[in-house]
Every structure is written in C-alpha cells, then in structure tokens.
C-alpha cells in the first residue's frame, strides 16, 4: 500500500502532525510505503483561476513544489491530510493546496456523476486529521466540508475523519 501524507500545519511538532506521525508509524510497521509532504516547507503558488487545466491541459499549468504532490496523489492508495483549525478554518497553505486540486476535475465535472468528475484514478481512500484548540464539537463543519472536497476532487471512495479538540 502506498500513502501520501500531507502535513498541513506550520508546526511540525503540533497536534495534527503528532497524530499523523503516529498513523505513519503504524502504517509503516504494517508494510506501507509512505511519502511525506510538509506543505509549509514547500514553495508553491495559489490557483490562478486560469482554467488551463480545463481548456488546454489535463493538469495544473503551474510548475512548482506542489506539482510533485499532485502527481503523488494520483499514484497512491491512500491520501492522508493532516491540518489544524486556525481562526475557524484550515490554514492558508492547506487551502492553497486544496484549491490546486481543482486541476483534477474534468472540464465538464458539474454535469458528470460523482464517480466520474475527477481525473484521479478511483478506488482510493482518504484520512483527514483535524485538530483544534476549541472545545470538541466546535467547527465540526470544517471536517465535513473538507471530507466532501477530498472525495470529489481526489476521487476518494471514503474519507475517514479524525477530529481532536479541546483546551
């Protein structure tokens, strides 16, 4: 099994990274091959809204550190995205990554059935780790929203949510 792990926190010793690292350790012990991407250490641009991925190419036109991450998602069996909640939502570097996954969507995705909207091979699974300092139960919609986005953009059949919070 191949896993792409995207660490979305700028704090590599923070709560979301700590939970992700435990997941990685367990998966490695079970024989999984892991690729880790620390989003905060990468240099990449936001989606430019140019629509080249819908009109001229079947991938994002931007060539930067995120190019390798986007390709890895197409090649793995599991996508693990780990992120804290800052100010009621995911941090900017994670949102910029999510926006770039728009390039995975086929040009007429809006008119396609849910299982035919993405260029990513289907059958993959996802894990979304979300941590927050707010009490458990706050910002639950953040996890639900990005579960839906991951399923749609990355053609994931299931996205398991690990949500940890509290003071």
RAZIZI-V184501 format. One line per field, one symbol per residue. phi: phi as a letter, one per 40 degrees, with the letter a starting at -180 (. if undefined). psi: psi as a letter, one per 30 degrees, with the letter a starting at -180 (. if undefined). burial: 1 if it has 24 or more other C-alpha atoms within 12 Angstrom, else 0. Layout:
# RAZIZI-V184501
phi = ???
psi = ???
burial = ???
This chain:
# RAZIZI-V184501
phi = .bbbbbccccccbcccccccccdcdcccccgccbbbbcdcccbaccdcgcgdcbbbbbacccbaccdcccccccbccbbbbbacbbfgaccdcccccddccdccccdbdcbccdcbcbccdcgcbbbbbbbaccddhcfcccccccccccdccbfccabcbbbbahc
psi = kkkkjjjfkfjfgaeeeeeeeeeeeeeefggkkkkkjjeffljlllkfgfgeffeflglkfkjaffeeeeeeefflfkkkkkklkkhgalleeeeeeeefffffklehefglleggflfkklflllkjkkllfllkfkgffeeeefeeeeeeeghkekjkkjjkll.
burial = 01111111110100111111101100000000011111110001111000001000001111000111111111111111111110001111111111111111110000000011111111011111111100000011011001111111111111111111000
